[in-house]
């Protein structure tokens, strides 16, 4: 599920990550970039585990966004997913303590 949010200076897409398996995230990000979406939020609320392939897709998606001046955030990581991200040193790329509401409030205040 993708929720599109429009702020005065940016387009944001919030993507609910599936509980099992991953959609083709890289192709989805390419489509969103064509629609001028520069900020994507991946919501891991229903996810207890991700494979290395799924995590690699997140990293490729992040790189695509950053190359175009965009941003990718992750929210609602369970303890196991947080641990996986930390072991892989992904806490250097992502703020693992974000929640959707706090992030959207921050974005609404950003000029």
Buried (B, 14 or more C-beta within 10 A) or exposed (E): EEEEBEBEEBBBBBBBBEEEEBEEBBEBBEEBBEEEBBBBBBBBEEBEEBEEEBBBBBBEBBBBBEEEEBBBBBBBBBEEBBEBBEEEEBEEBBEBEBEBEEBBEEBEEEE
